[in-house]
Amino acid sequence: MKALVLTEPHHAEVQDVEPPVPAADEVLVDVTLAGICGTDIELFTGEMQYLHTGYAKYPLRIGHEWMGTVSAVGTDVDPSWLGRRVTGDTMVGCGKCRRCATGYQHVCEYRFELGVGGGRPGALAEKVSLPLRALHALPDEVSDAAGALVEPAANSFRAAAAANVQPGQRALVMGPGTLGLLCAMFLQARRVETHLLGRSEERLQFARSLGIENAWINETLPRRPWDAVIDASSAAQLPARAVELVEPGKRVIYLGIAAAPSLVDTRDLVLSDITAVGVLSGSPVIPQTIESFASGEVDPAPLIAATIPLDQLPDVLAGARPANAGPGPKIHVTTRQ
């Protein structure tokens, strides 16, 4: 089968590789669409921390945002899964330890991260395999494009929920990328007064086209009491800025990961009685995210700028913008010829 392979920093190529064979508790999926995100770019450039700790190493097959159709099942899997449209979790725990047993499989010490770390080949390929416990069925109401956005959207859904804001309260989201825009969309679906902070008017114009009218750059951000602040950026200075802006007694949610160490003075947290929450994964809320898409509460389709064939992906990873791409932040890849 065809699969994208990172052979070294700044070098990606489509190779012919052996297709995966599902183990007894696994399924094989024919991938329809897969997305690329900032983590994939960092794995391509060699900046991703996992490459420095040894949790990931070249050659590496990436891809963790995807959807497809089940084409084969292991001997312990109900055959009724065959032919079903599905997506899957990225963080797959061992299924046996205390963390897995209590709903924290996404921080299992023995987990693998599909297409990211732990040696499990990813979904930027014609086929991918994974354990049944990581699989989620997609209802007919969820399009293929939306299905391939479930994984990043679940992170944003969880961040919006963790903000603990009620209808009529006010929240600020930092970062107008895919995760930040989805955070804002989920907050607005909860009837929260939602504001978005970005660095450029061009990015903010796109946000406004999605109905996120309160979009600001730093110089125009109004002075208002923020009942929650979500940092969905990769800027090292914004975690501390979030603490400065949030109302005493309220919450700061950290969803983005800065490329450099970001410092927060815990005295500021204590003296203002602020709760800081880190969100690593959307694993616990994937079903709720799928339901939000199925009901039409949130429509992620406008975030997709372009859908490209697999053989164009090396150029896109290197920084090329697909021809005729729209203004959205997300690029999807089709693995079907």
N, C-alpha and C positions, 0 to 999 in steps of 0.2 A: 504494500500500500504506500501511498504518498504521505509524507509527514515533514513538517518543518523541524530542522535540527540546528541548534546553535553549536558550532564546533569550537569556537573561541570568542573572546570579546570582539564585538563589531563584525562578526561573520555569521550569517545565517544562510542556509540553503535547503531546498526541498529535495529530499532523498527518498529512494525506494527502501523501505524497511519491512521487516517481518510484522504482520499484524498481530496484535495481542490475542492470547488464548485465555478465555475467562476461567478462573478457578471455580471450585465447586459452589462457592457462595457469591459469585460475581456474574455480571452481565457484560455483553459486548454491545456497543452502541455504534451505529453508523452516524457519524457526526454530520449535521446539516449546516449549522452555523457556529462559529466561535468568535469571541471578541478578543481584542488586545487591550491591555491597560498599562498603567505606569509600572507595575511590577514586571511585566514582560519586557518593557523597554530597559529597565535596570538590569535584568538578566542578560539582555542583548549587549548592553554597554559594559557589563562586568562590574557595575556599581552595587548590585544587590548584596546585602550583608550576608545572605546565606552562602554566597560564593566564597566569602572570606572565612566563614566558620567551618566550611566543608559539608554543610547540610545539602548544598547543591553543587554540582560540578559538571564541567563540559566532558563529552557532548551531552547536550540537554535538549529535551523535547518539551516545549512550553505549551501553554493554553489551559486556562482554568475557568473561563466563562464560555459556556457552550450549551447547545441542545442538539438532540438527534433522536433516532428511532432504534429501539432495541432489536438487534438482529440475531442474537444467540444468547443462551443462558447456561449457567453452570448446572451441574447435576443436582444441586440442592435448592435451585431457584424454581418457583412456580412458572411453568411455560406460558401462563396467561400474560406475562410481561412482554412476550414477543409481539413486535409490531407497535408497541406503545411509544408515544412521544414523551421524551423525558429530558430532564436536566439533572445535575448532580452537585453535591457538595464538593468544595475544594479541600477542606480540612477533614481527613478521615482518620479517626482514632482507632485504637486496637480493638475496641468493643468489649474489653474484658476488665479494664482497670477501674478504680474508684471514680475517676473523673468521667470516664465514658458512662458509667452506670448512673451518674447523677446529672447528666445533661451537659457536661463540659467536655465532650469528646473533641471539640475544636482546640482545646489546649492540652490534649492528651500528650504525655511525654513521648509516646511511641507512635504518634501520628505520622502520616505522610501528607503532603500538600500537592495535590494533583497538578503536574506541570510546573511546580515551583520548587519543591524540595523533598528529600526523602527517596529519590530515585524512581518515582512513579511517572511514566511518560504521560504527557498532557494531550489536550484535545485539539491542537492545531494539526490535525491529521485526519485521514479518512475514517479511522475507527479509534475508539478508546474503550478501555475496560475499567470497571471499578466495582467494589462490593455493593451488593444490593442495599445494604443499610445506608449508603450514601445517595441512593437514587430517589428522585422525586418525579412523579407523573405530572404531565402538563395537560390541563383540560383543553377542550376544543376552543374555548374562548380566549386562550392565550396564544398569540401568533408565534411563529418561529422566531421572529426578531425579538419579541418580548421575552420569549423563553431563554434566549441566549443572554439576556440582561438580568435574569433572576439573581445570579450570584452576586454581582456588585450591588444590585438594588437591595438585597437582603442586608448587606452591611449598613446601607443608609436607612432602611426601615428600622433596624435595631438602634441606630444612633438617634433617630427621631423619637423612638419610644423611650430611650434612656434619658432624653432631655426632660421628660416629666413635665411638659407644659400642657396647659388646658386650653380649650377654645377661648379665644379672646385675649390670651396672653401673648407675649412678644418674644420671638426668638431670632437670633442672628446666626447665619451660616457663613463661615469663612471658606472661600474657594469655590469658583464657578465651574469646576470640572464635573465629570460624570457623577462622582459620589456627592459632591456638594449640591448639584442640581437636583439629584434624586432626594437628598435630605429635604430640600426646600419643597419639593413636590409632595412628599409624605407629610410634612408639617402642614402645608396648606390644606391637604385632604383632612387633617384633624381640626381645621378651622382656626389654626394658630396664625397670628399676624407675623408673617415671615419676611425677613430681610436677608439680603445676600451681599457679601463683601467680596470684591474682586480687584484686580490690578489694572484692567483695561476696559475702556468703554465698549470695545468691539465684543468682548466676551459677555459683558453685561447686557448689550443689546439683544444678544441671543437669549439670555435668561428672561428678559422682558417679553420676548416673543412667546415664551412658554407660559406667560401669565404671572411671572414673578416680578411684579412691578416695582417693588422696593429694592432696587439694586444699586449699589454704591461703590465708589472707589474710596480709598482712605480719606481723601481730602473732603469728600462730600458726606461721609457717614454722619448721620444726625446723632446728637447727644440724647439718648433715650435710655430708660431703664430696661435692660435685657433680662428676661426671665430665664433664658438659657442661651448659651453660645456653643455652637458646634464648629470645631476646627476640622474641616475636610480638606485642608491644604497640605502642601509639602514644604511650607516656609518655616524655617527654624525659629523666626522671631514671633510667630503668631500664637503658639501655645501660651506664652506669658501675656501677650496682648489680650487673649481671651479671658484670662483671670482678671485683668484690669477692667474689662468691660462688663462682665456679668454682675448682676445684682447680688449683694450679700445674701447668703443663705440659699442661693440657687445653684445651678449645675453648669459645669463645663464638660463637654463631650469631646474626646480626642479620637478622631477617625482617621485623619491623614497621618502619614509618617514622614517626618522631615528627613532630607538627605544628610543633614548634619545634626549633631546633638542639639536638642532644644531644651533650654533651661527654664524651669518654673520654680520660683521661690516659694517653698511650702509655707513660709510665714504668711504670705499673702492668702493662701488657702485657709489657714487656721484662723487668722485674725478677721477674715470676712465670712467664716463658716461656710466655705464653698465646697461642694462635692465635685470631685474630678473623676470622670469615668473613661476608661479606655475601651474601645471596641475593636477587637482583632478580626472578628468574623461574623457573618450573618447566619451561621449554621443554625442557631436555635429558632430562627424566624423565617426559614425558607418557605414553609407552608403558608404562613400569613402573607408573605410577599407575593406568592403565586396567586392567592385569593384576591389581593389588592389589584393585580393586573387583570384577573378574570372578571372582576366586578366592574372594571372601568374606572375605579377610584383614582388610579394613576395610570397614565399612558406613557410609557418610556420611548415609544417609537421615534418621536422627534429628535431624540438625542443621537440617533444614528446618522453619521455624515455620509457614509459610503459602505458598500459591500463589495469586496474584491475577491478575486480567485487566489488560491493559495500561492501560486507562483509569483504574485506581485508583492507578497508579504515581506520578503527580505528588503526591498527598497523602502517600504513604508516603515519598517523598524529602524532603518537608517536615516529616517527623517523626511522622506518624500511624502507629499500630500497627494492622495489619489485624484486623478482627473475628475472634474465635475463633482467633487465632494461638497456636501452641504456644510452649514456652519456648526453642526453638532460636534461634540467631543469624541464620539465613539466610532471606531472602525470595526466592521464585522468582516469575517472571512468565510467564504463558502468553500467547502472541501469537495463538493460534488462537481463532476465534470459536465 
